[in-house]
Amino acid sequence: MKVLLVHPSALMYSEIYLRLEPLGLERVGGAIRRAGHEVRLVDLQIFKHRDYFKELESFQPDFVGISLNYLANIPEALDLAKETKRDRPGVFIFAGGHSVSFVAEEVLEHADGAIDCIIRGEGEESAALLIEAARDGGALSVPGVVTREAAGPAPRLLENLSLHPPARDLCRKRRKYFIGHLDPCASIEFTRGCPWDCSFCSAWTFYGRSYRRLEPEAAAEDLASIKEPSAFIVDDVAFIKADYGMDLADAVERRGVRKQYYLETRPNVLLRNREVFERWTRLGLQYMFLGLEALDEEGLRAFRKRATPDQNFEALEVARQLGIRVAINIIADPAWDVKRFEQLREWALSVPEIVHVTVQTPYPGTEIWHTESRKLTTLDYRLFDVQHAVLPTTLPLERFYEELVKTQAVLNRRHLGWSALQTMAGVAANRLAHGQTNFVKMLWKFSSVYNSKRQLTDHQRPVRYQMRPPAERSTPQQKVLFVHPPTVRRPPARAFTAAESLPIQR
């Protein structure tokens, strides 16, 4: 069978700071190919819609699979599916990914027959099974599959992540992938899942608070196969377990792998496992993303971060001592007034870290989707991208966006444009000398992307597909909240239950 996989276009944030390879889709593609099928992949972060339709015409696939990790991409995917079905009515179209797993039934309704099924949960094994089963009309036998008529068995977590390496050769123009000045940059996964339960996040509800690890040798082997000089570690929280971080470092050192790394972790993990991060700096760790989310105790409690401001600030100091450049995220509540934005700008100007600001957004799959008492002001999927306000704002909406962009512009003034070029002229020249332009182009894009008038105008666009609003405010039941329900049974492949992986407060 011929299978064409599709990754949607870039979202607003990705227009500037990064463009990451579709690692999950590469893992799914690898699993399908190992099952004996021919696979191609079109990444619309890089290619245009016309390129997809040219591929559709030349490849003549039997199956088209669309990745939907982000709500804001759903309208684009629906339109692509409908046009594909009109051109090739016999093709079997399926979708899968993080966000669509929480809204599968409503997306199938919007698709009106253009999408044959959606795979909820992890897709590596289910996608390969689907290709076989769908030929005989047995799609509903596959774990996680949902159709307009019914749902198959519950999604299953992979028992061994190491058995599903990504097929990176499926992505063409790989030099287009980057993050910051790590240009070009590949992506790699060492662990999957998060045992914490932040109220605004859906990682723990997707994976059932499980935390699983690739075997160190398998992870290091995958890393050694990467040709790019840099790698973004996509783990939700890097190096939760110190022993694993050290075992993985051993395996990497044995292979003589040397790259530049960017990862995400939590402040309390950095504090607890400082020696692991210190060792990885010797292997090439340069950048770290820390989701502080709030600067005050009240905000941290509301987000259920299970950390204190003192811990967060201590973690920033540790990262500075280790020579790691840190990017921070702060979540702006739509209820903020001018004073709150001014306070954040003042703090952002006082620290050396790169401070990003996103907008508090209840997503399907998050706890606050069910508990947020404020009524949504829009049901347009495209605005659920943490760059738009979907809850009522205290300030007039236009003024809210003006204050938001003014605060985000602190990053622009200090870390982009001429300021960045002056401090990183050598890096920029090196990238250009090697034919890499992603980083240099990034430096000048801020004003064209982050624009209060653009964000305000986005609210005026006609809405063809509306989300189902959340039910009345309530404490969600487990079957509603989770894609992969929590289990007390510890799966193979050195997995850990949520209780074993909970943070140790300092």
BELZIRA-V784145 format. One line per field, one symbol per residue. phi: phi as a letter, one per 40 degrees, with the letter a starting at -180 (. if undefined). psi: psi as a letter, one per 20 degrees, with the letter a starting at -180 (. if undefined). A space follows every 10 residues. Layout:
phi->???
psi->???
This chain:
phi->.bbbbbbccc cdcccbcaab cccccccccc ccccchbcbb bbbccbccdc cccccccccf ccbbbbcbcb dcccdccccc cccccccbcc ccbbbahccc ccbdcccccc cfgcbcabcc gcbdcccccc dccccbgbdc ccdgcbbcca bcdcdbccca cccbcccccc ccfccccaaf ccacacbabb bbhaccbdcc bbcccccgfc abbccdcccc cccccccccb acccddbcfd bcccdccccd cccccgcbac bbababdccd ccbdcccccc ccchcbbabb ccgacbcccc cccfcfabdc cccccccccc ccgccbbbbb cccdccbccc cccccccccc bcccbcbbbd bcbdhcccdc bccccccabc dcccbfbbcb bdbccddccd cccccccccd ccccbbgcdc cccbcccccc ccccgcbdcc cdcbcdcccc accccccdcc ccbcbbcccc cddacccdcc cbcbccaccc ccgfcbcccc bccccb
psi->qppoqpprrq rghiifhroq qmgghhgghg gghhjjrppr poojhgrrhh hghghgghhl qhqppppmip giiggghggg gghghghnii qppqqrrfgi hikgghhhgh hlihphrpoq apigghghhg hghhhjkkhi ippipprhhr qaqqqpqpho hiimqqnhih prlhiiproc jnorprqqph rprpirlphi qjghhgjkkr oqqqpghggh ggghiphqiq ppoipgoplg oghghghggg hghhikporp qprpaqghgg ghlhhghggh hhijphqppp nghqirgghh ghililrqhg gghhhhhghg hikppppqpp pppiiqahgg ggggggghii qiqooqprpp opqpiqhihh iphppqiqko hhimjjiqpj rpqgqqgghg hghghhghig gghhiabhgh hhikhggghg ghhjjpiggg hhhjighhgn phhghghhii qqohoqqpqq rqproqqghh hqgoqqqipo raklrqrghh jqqop.
